[in-house]
Amino acid sequence: MIADKLQQLGAATINSITGFGRAGIMLFGAIIGIPNIRKGLPLLIKQLYVIGVLSLLIILVSGLFIGMVLALQGYTVLVKFGAEQMLGPLVALSLLRELGPVVAALLFAGRAGSALTAEIGLMKATEQLSSMEMMAVDPLRRIIAPRFWAGVISLPLLAMIFTAVGILGGHLVGVDWLGVDSGGYWSAMQANVDFYDDVVNGIIKSIVFALIVIWIALHKGYDAVPTSEGISRATTQTVVTASLAVLGFDFILTALMFGG
């Protein structure tokens, strides 16, 4: 009984190590597999549209409503202390430091990450990747690299758009609905938001999250069992693993940036 459990534990450990090794090799191939401008730029632009532009709707709608909820909840607390003019900094700092990068990454994992995993997994199941290798075409350079770099470029931009729309949503509720002074909303925000500590650190977070989400999504698809069940399992694992990784790394980055 104990021997069987140890054997299962050892097999799971070995599988995890080998899986991480394959993911590392794929990541290395994607990073160094930057296609040349003439051939690779059209592929990159296409993936920027598929991964980034098509994710705009959910980012815009979610950012607007989260900003509105932040303003509504924040106002109910601040007004008790006569500090409703600090609503602008509350909304802006919450979005810049945390909610913008994190929620955008979670939405990106659910929308673009799952789609990438399913797409790569289907290519593997239909032997398109094997056919490329037989024709001396490197699938890492042709398929993985454009999607990898498109994701790394797209998510930070989407996070910034999410934050900007959220701030506007907070203004919509705080100023137009609850009656907070518009000048006070913006001036207090400008006085309390630091470019390096808040804006730059938020961008750094979104870049790290982009690397994590895209890496997991592409690896799960590239390493998926080439069956319908295997692709379905890989897609689910992408969303779960990427979401947990984003939340875990968010704590680590927050501790490093703001932990003193």
Number of C-alpha atoms within 10 A of each C-alpha: 6 7 8 9 10 11 12 12 12 12 12 12 12 12 12 12 12 12 15 13 12 15 19 14 13 20 22 13 17 24 16 11 19 19 16 9 10 8 10 15 14 12 18 21 15 15 20 20 14 17 24 22 13 14 19 17 10 15 25 19 14 18 28 21 16 23 29 23 18 22 27 18 11 19 24 12 13 15 13 9 8 10 11 23 22 21 28 30 20 23 30 29 21 18 29 27 23 21 22 31 31 23 23 30 31 22 18 31 28 19 16 24 28 27 20 27 29 27 17 24 29 22 18 21 19 13 13 14 21 16 14 14 13 10 8 9 14 16 19 23 19 19 19 25 26 26 26 27 19 22 26 23 18 23 30 24 17 23 29 21 18 28 32 20 24 32 29 17 23 29 25 18 20 28 19 12 10 15 12 19 14 15 12 16 22 18 14 16 21 14 9 15 17 12 11 10 13 20 17 14 20 28 21 14 25 30 21 19 29 28 17 20 30 29 24 25 27 30 26 29 30 29 19 24 18 17 14 14 11 19 25 18 16 24 24 17 18 29 24 15 16 27 22 13 16 24 16 11 16 20 13 12 17 16 11 10 15 11 9 6
